[in-house]
């Protein structure tokens, strides 16, 4: 059985306790993980707090911090295959996707490496001739980065990259569901030469490890990605230490197809938009809103494409949909699909748990035209399930699209230019994709509002959010 360790204060250690990790493709235990309890978490935060003030990090120039991040990106690229395989093994995410995502991860570290020495202060044109006022941008402090299981290397890169570029130190908590890739990533942090304590990587369960970390008095910022219920707890926790929080949460993103769209391109984007990552993606386009005049034709194309998807072992390159990460997730999905069918939704394909080992769930499409209140329309399932609804007019499409408490992403497929502009203006979403879906870049901010959270990751602004401004008045 493979063994993994925590990385605290520059050292690898086994953790106060251990727990077993299972392979979602087979259900078999394959590795033993360290479990951080309160003493481990406290040591990690103390190490990060010491490193923040220690000359080895504090006296490092921004350019030197950038070089460390650049080296980290190179190492991620060098070990891409190993990291991808570990993520696939521990979370069930297919190897095609984990391999492709590692390239993005390196890009994000490089982008923030380049930004490290571009975080500037300012001099204010104050109206007192004998005074000079300058603004210094200083590191915010110790960051607690808490991530879910679905894309841990990526979701931590969008936190560590800007935090380290800004001069913060970090305690990164990997998800207890599949922590292997981040625990292995810690070896690269060590090899890159970050001073001890600057980056600490631990894992453990939310209720103790997560709670101790996010309430710790020396934590200045909690950068969280996960579900809305946990986010509420994180915000309550922040009443303890008054930490700044950023919350990247879930979504129930509309994918809107007008009759004038290129239907084939829209169908391909919709299939990838919902079934990639076995639907376990915060930006999954899980609500299809299609104009009534083309709904039957479009549904037919989708069903054909969904049924042609190759479901299989996540470590095989031909596999297009793999298992879900957890059994709990699969049970929740099945319950919502069954309840929706009970309310009149019609299964176009999928909807039945396959026989055999592993946590598989088939690509599923539910026609909800006769079940406008079906739970599959409003609940985030985090699985490969698409709810289809129809609309007649643009106004109706908007009303349906915005009729949710989530506001993460939205896709619009149309060849009408002015309609595309009206939609991008009026959709409640942090990201709108027009005639494309799921494009990401380190340069482009990423995040939602409402039940989808607050704050943005990616881009220059994200790095500034890991700084605090110090105003200096000097009599001349
Ligand atoms: P989750 O909220 O259960 O867990 C996320 C992390 O929070 C885990 O590391 C967990 O251990 C930790 N945690 C749990 N309870 C805690 C507590 N009381 N205090 C501190 N930490 C605690 O989420 P999940 O089920 O692992 O992931 C699925 C959710 O993540 C979905 O809602 C999905 O949409 C969301 N997600 C969002 C994005 C995004 O970028 N917005 C990306 C991926 C996933």
Boltz pocket constraint, residues with backbone or C-beta under 6 A from the ligand:
constraints:
  - pocket:
      binder: B
      contacts: [[A, 146], [A, 147], [A, 148], [A, 149], [A, 150], [A, 151], [A, 155], [A, 173], [A, 174], [A, 175], [A, 176], [A, 204], [A, 205], [A, 206], [A, 207], [A, 209], [A, 210], [A, 211], [A, 214], [A, 225], [A, 226], [A, 227], [A, 228], [A, 230], [A, 231], [A, 233], [A, 234], [A, 247], [A, 248], [A, 249], [A, 250], [A, 251], [A, 280], [A, 281], [A, 282], [A, 380], [A, 382], [A, 452]]
      max_distance: 6.0
